[in-house]
Amino acid sequence: MNQSPEAELEYQPPPPEADEDIQHSLFGEILDWMLAPLLLLWPMSIAITYLVAKSIANQPFDHALEDSVTVLAQQVRSVDGKVIKSLSGSARDILRADDIDNVYFQIQGPRGEHIDGDRDMPQPVIDDEDKTSSGGVRFRNDGMHGTPVRIAFAYVQLERDDGGTPQLALVQVAETLEKRAQLANAIIKGVILPQFIVLPIVLALVWFALARGLSPLAQLQERIRARSSEDLSPIASNQVPEEISPLVRSLNEMLSRLSLTIDMQKRFIADAAHQMRTPLAGMRMQSELALRQTDNGEIHRSLEQLAKSSEAATRLVNQLLALARAENQPQTGSAMQALDLGDLARTVVQDWVQASFAHRIDLGFEAPAEPLTITGNPTMLRELLSNLIDNAMRYTPAGGSVTVRVRSDELEHGYLEVEDTGPGIAQAERERVFERFYRILGNTAEGSGLGLAIVREIAQQHGAEVDIFSNPRAMQAKLPGALFRLTFPLPPTQPEQNEEPPHYG
């Protein structure tokens, strides 16, 4: 559906997500992971300390209550079936002598009758069997006059009555919890107050230690920033901690690759400038010569030389562009596709038929018996084969032959071969001919020395291997010829989707 111009003008692409612009601080992240557990555990430690302090504070007071109940129980006995107490006034004053806590006591007879002490003390909830079986002093928490108290109680065995039933008197001593709370608070203050002093010191030490630990990163940053733009030497890895060494090694590897790339570019630019100087100088000389000539014949010859120099310069520029395009092919993102190598080679050979007539060279093509499918970039492969054919035709004398052949074998490899009947390439120079601007000594054929460099670059991008042999079909010993063979890996064969399964029976 077409949109109006106003709608197109109003449309705005969505803004990029804010998360993409957020930079995380390593210092802050480490500090968070160190301080967060510390700040979370600190309140837990205070709570645990408080519980432990209360337990510690209860122990001495419980012992004192137990002693009071034991002493009081020793003063209770039965005489003629009656419970009597030997509690003197001074002993009673000792039980009551407490400036902070309120202390209460109670003595009850076997039938629950009040013998002495506070009448309104709460009674323990306990079975009759437990009264005789448990024995000793027991504790419980309860309330008295709306105030929580701690009560110690014990049952005292009296003389049996006439019926033989055991007689038990109840002795209880209770006290409020003020002194216990006061002791627990004193313990808490003694433990917590130093933590309020130590915690800021710990935080400051953590901050300082973290800043000190990350200082090598800042120093590394300063050393890198202080470098000049031309300094691509490796960074000394012995000046950084062990944890940063992998990062420094990766940086050194990247600097090494970058330095190699820059050196190659500088060498390429220098070689290209040197190679361009010759045709440009020839063009300038021929143009100046043509300007000085008055004879039409001489002017025509100068213009012919000028055209040849212009053609050489144009060819050199085109090959430089082709080489740059081939080297940058992985970064351009051009997609590979499945193609028939035989059809592609046939198309390229047809483009060179007219040139073969001009050079009086027999240009032939041998197609495979079956279609040969490979994965590649058709534009780059046409450039590769064109350079091989151009190289073969330049070095093959008139009357010779150049043959392009496409074939495959049973090892799942595809082959593209270009053979000629020229002077061939010596064994010692077969590796060097792929270098940029390299020319075989003693060879007068025109060329820039870039064609085979382009061939190797494109072949490497397609995972192909390039080999050079002598032409096995050469007829003259002085002209052994050359055979360039490119070996392509073939994609795995896919099973037929529409093939019907066999029928049995």
KATAFEN-V792695 format. One line per field, one symbol per residue. psi: psi as a letter, one per 40 degrees, with the letter a starting at -180 (. if undefined). burial: # if it has 9 or more other ideal C-beta (glycine too) atoms within 8 Angstrom, else .. Layout:
# KATAFEN-V792695
psi = ???
burial = ???
This chain:
# KATAFEN-V792695
psi = hiiiddddddhhiiiiidddehhhhddddddddddddddddddddddddddddddddddddddddddddddddeehihhfeihiifhidddddddeghdcihhiiihiadeeihdiahdehiiihiidddddddiahiiihaihfehhihhhiihhhiiiadeehhhhihhihiiieddddddddddddddddddddddddddddddddddddedddddddddddeiieehfiihheeeiiddedddddddddddddddddddddddddddddddddddddddddddddddeidhddddddddddddddddddddddddddddddddeddeeehhiihihdddddddddddeddddddefhhhihhiidihhhihihdddddddddddddddddehiieaihhhhhiiaeefiihhihiifaeahideedddeeihehhhheheiiieeedddddddddddefihhihiiheeiehdegeiihhhhhhhiiihhihdehiiihi.
burial = ..........................#.###..##..#...#..##..##..##.###..##..##.######.####....#.#.#...##..#..#..#.#######....##.#...#..#......##....###..#.#....########.#........###########.######..##..##..#...#..##..##..##..#.##.##..#...........#.#..#...##..##.##..##.##..#....##..##.###..##.##..##.##..#....##..##.##..##.##.###.##.##.##..#.........#.#########..##..#..#.#.#.#..#...###.###.#################...#########....##########.#....##..##.###.#.......############.##.#.#.#.##..#....############...............
